Amino acid sequence: MPKTKIIGNSKEGKHVATYITGDEQHLHSLSLAPDLENFLTADESKINLWNLERNAGIVYNLVDYNRTKCTNEDEAITSIKFSTEASMFLYTTSKGHVRICDLRESSNFHTRPTL
């Protein structure tokens, strides 16, 4: 059985970094990747991928419902969650859909495997 050791009595959080999205919508979901290097943020229309080491405004937009607004105008992102693998995540929508996304390049259906 491991033993615990009291390091300090501080109960205050320490500000480490600020990540500015530039969006006007409120974030409702945040999910840390299992590799502890990346995290996802989501509002009603976008899912962004951030790196903890790069907080200088470098962000990757993974899902954007504003671009396809004509087909998804009444559908909104409601929640996001990383998988136990850092390359996969899922998100849910207001229409009850659960979508699983794979970030690996080999998951792209447009590329053909080399034989």
Contacts in CASP RR format, 6 or more apart in sequence:
PFRMAT RR
TARGET T0000
AUTHOR 0000-0000-0000
METHOD contacts of the structure
MODEL  1
MPKTKIIGNSKEGKHVATYITGDEQHLHSLSLAPDLENFLTADESKINLW
NLERNAGIVYNLVDYNRTKCTNEDEAITSIKFSTEASMFLYTTSKGHVRI
CDLRESSNFHTRPTL
17 52 0 8 1.000
17 55 0 8 1.000
18 55 0 8 1.000
19 41 0 8 1.000
19 50 0 8 1.000
19 55 0 8 1.000
19 57 0 8 1.000
19 59 0 8 1.000
20 57 0 8 1.000
21 27 0 8 1.000
21 41 0 8 1.000
21 48 0 8 1.000
21 59 0 8 1.000
23 43 0 8 1.000
23 46 0 8 1.000
25 43 0 8 1.000
25 44 0 8 1.000
25 45 0 8 1.000
25 46 0 8 1.000
26 43 0 8 1.000
27 41 0 8 1.000
27 42 0 8 1.000
27 43 0 8 1.000
28 42 0 8 1.000
28 43 0 8 1.000
28 44 0 8 1.000
28 78 0 8 1.000
28 79 0 8 1.000
29 40 0 8 1.000
29 41 0 8 1.000
29 42 0 8 1.000
29 77 0 8 1.000
29 78 0 8 1.000
29 79 0 8 1.000
29 80 0 8 1.000
29 81 0 8 1.000
30 39 0 8 1.000
30 40 0 8 1.000
30 41 0 8 1.000
30 42 0 8 1.000
31 39 0 8 1.000
31 40 0 8 1.000
31 80 0 8 1.000
31 81 0 8 1.000
31 82 0 8 1.000
31 89 0 8 1.000
32 38 0 8 1.000
32 39 0 8 1.000
32 82 0 8 1.000
33 39 0 8 1.000
33 40 0 8 1.000
33 82 0 8 1.000
33 86 0 8 1.000
34 82 0 8 1.000
34 83 0 8 1.000
34 84 0 8 1.000
34 85 0 8 1.000
34 86 0 8 1.000
35 86 0 8 1.000
36 52 0 8 1.000
37 51 0 8 1.000
37 52 0 8 1.000
37 53 0 8 1.000
37 86 0 8 1.000
38 49 0 8 1.000
38 50 0 8 1.000
38 51 0 8 1.000
38 52 0 8 1.000
38 86 0 8 1.000
39 49 0 8 1.000
39 50 0 8 1.000
39 52 0 8 1.000
40 47 0 8 1.000
40 48 0 8 1.000
40 49 0 8 1.000
40 50 0 8 1.000
40 62 0 8 1.000
40 80 0 8 1.000
40 82 0 8 1.000
40 89 0 8 1.000
41 47 0 8 1.000
41 48 0 8 1.000
41 50 0 8 1.000
41 80 0 8 1.000
42 48 0 8 1.000
42 77 0 8 1.000
42 79 0 8 1.000
42 80 0 8 1.000
42 91 0 8 1.000
43 77 0 8 1.000
44 65 0 8 1.000
44 76 0 8 1.000
44 77 0 8 1.000
45 64 0 8 1.000
45 65 0 8 1.000
45 66 0 8 1.000
45 76 0 8 1.000
45 77 0 8 1.000
46 61 0 8 1.000
46 63 0 8 1.000
46 64 0 8 1.000
46 65 0 8 1.000
46 66 0 8 1.000
46 77 0 8 1.000
47 61 0 8 1.000
47 62 0 8 1.000
47 63 0 8 1.000
47 64 0 8 1.000
47 77 0 8 1.000
47 80 0 8 1.000
47 91 0 8 1.000
48 59 0 8 1.000
48 60 0 8 1.000
48 61 0 8 1.000
48 62 0 8 1.000
49 59 0 8 1.000
49 60 0 8 1.000
49 61 0 8 1.000
49 62 0 8 1.000
49 103 0 8 1.000
50 58 0 8 1.000
50 59 0 8 1.000
50 60 0 8 1.000
51 58 0 8 1.000
62 101 0 8 1.000
62 103 0 8 1.000
63 77 0 8 1.000
63 91 0 8 1.000
63 101 0 8 1.000
65 72 0 8 1.000
65 75 0 8 1.000
65 76 0 8 1.000
65 77 0 8 1.000
74 94 0 8 1.000
74 95 0 8 1.000
75 93 0 8 1.000
75 94 0 8 1.000
75 95 0 8 1.000
75 97 0 8 1.000
76 93 0 8 1.000
76 94 0 8 1.000
77 91 0 8 1.000
77 92 0 8 1.000
77 93 0 8 1.000
77 94 0 8 1.000
78 91 0 8 1.000
78 92 0 8 1.000
78 93 0 8 1.000
78 94 0 8 1.000
79 91 0 8 1.000
79 92 0 8 1.000
80 89 0 8 1.000
80 90 0 8 1.000
80 91 0 8 1.000
81 89 0 8 1.000
81 90 0 8 1.000
81 91 0 8 1.000
82 88 0 8 1.000
82 89 0 8 1.000
83 89 0 8 1.000
83 90 0 8 1.000
83 100 0 8 1.000
87 102 0 8 1.000
87 103 0 8 1.000
87 104 0 8 1.000
88 100 0 8 1.000
88 101 0 8 1.000
88 102 0 8 1.000
88 103 0 8 1.000
89 100 0 8 1.000
89 101 0 8 1.000
89 103 0 8 1.000
90 98 0 8 1.000
90 99 0 8 1.000
90 100 0 8 1.000
90 101 0 8 1.000
91 98 0 8 1.000
91 99 0 8 1.000
91 101 0 8 1.000
92 98 0 8 1.000
92 99 0 8 1.000
93 99 0 8 1.000
105 111 0 8 1.000
106 113 0 8 1.000
END
